Amino acid sequence: MKTNLDSTEPVIVACTISEYPRPMPSGINDKMPSVKVRFDNGEEKILFEFYPDEITFDSKEFLGITEKAAIDLKFEKDKQYLQS
């Protein structure tokens, strides 16, 4: 994924992915993992949650990209899963 360093949009400098749910059936009420990022302007936010049985992420995938690029990455992974 290309970086957006020439943009005025903030760039992700740190990312954590929360815990995955426990295996079923014990994890039926567990929260889905979320992607939390920190931008180069200091802002922190949770970008999205995802279903780990459908798509997965590595926190390194988000470093150096903008919020829009991160959302686009999720969209592409969702699309690939749905088309498989």
N, C-alpha and C positions, 0 to 999 in steps of 0.2 A: 504494500500500500504506500502511496507516495505521501511524503510529508508536506506540510503547508507552511513552511517557515517564512515565506514571503507575505503571508496573509496578516491582516490585523486581528484575525480571530485568535483567541488564546489556544495554546498547544498543550497537550497532556504531557506532564512530566512525571507523574506517579499514578499507579493503578493497583487496586486490590480487588480481588474477586472473593466474595464472601463464601462461607461454607456451603458445601453441597448437601442436599437433604439425605437423610439416612435411607437405606434400602426399604422398599415396601415390604410389608404393610406398616412397619413401625414409623416410617417417615411420611405417612400420608398427610399429616398436618404441618410438616416442616415447611419453612419458607423456601422459595426458589433462590438460587444464588443471584447476587447482584454485582454489577460492575461499578465501583466507586473510583473516581479519578480526582486528581489535583492538577490544575492548570498552571501555566507559567505566571499567571497574574495572581496566584494564591487562592483562587476560588476552588472549592471542593464541592462535588455533587455526585449523586448516584445517577448514572446514565440510564440504566435499565436492568430488569431482571430477565432471566432466560430459563428455558427448560433444558436441563443438562442431559436428558436422555435424547435430545434432538440436536443440540449444538453445544460446542464447548469453546472456551477462550483461554488464552494464555495472557497474563497481564502485560507481557512484553509487546503484544500486538498493538497496544494502544499508545505506547510511548512515541511522542513526536508527531502525533496527528491531532486534528481538531475534533471538536464534539461532533460536527456533521460527518466527518470521515468515520468516526467510531460508530455512529448510528447507521451509516451506509454499510459498514463491515457487518453489523448484526443483520441488516436486511439481506445482504448477499448470502450469509450463512443460512438464514432462514429459507431463502429461496432455493438454495442448493439442496437443503434437506427435503423441502416439499417436492422438489422435482426428482428426487431419487427413488 
